[in-house]
Amino acid sequence: MIPLSMKRYVVALCHNCGEPRVVRMPARSFLCFRCGCRNSVSKVKFVGASDDIDEATYIAKRVRLARH
């Protein structure tokens, strides 16, 4: 299995509200669209990764629907 850091896109959860977000790597941080919190990529939980943006978006949508 290829490590998440080797993928082009990762799906990370905001450490404040848990909202999934597709992040293009290699990013150091990202902004949560839900709560506005700045997240450090090294400190968040990853739930998926892909080299395809459509697949990464699909993973994020599935995680979002599973939470509600």
QUIKASUL-V726020 format. One record per helix or strand. SS is the DSSP state (A for helix, B for strand). FROM is the first residue (numbers start at 1). TO is the last residue. Records with the same first field share a line. If there is no record, write none. Layout:
SS = FROM-TO + FROM-TO
This chain:
A = 4-6 + 41-43 + 53-67
B = 9-13 + 20-24 + 29-31 + 38-40 + 45-50
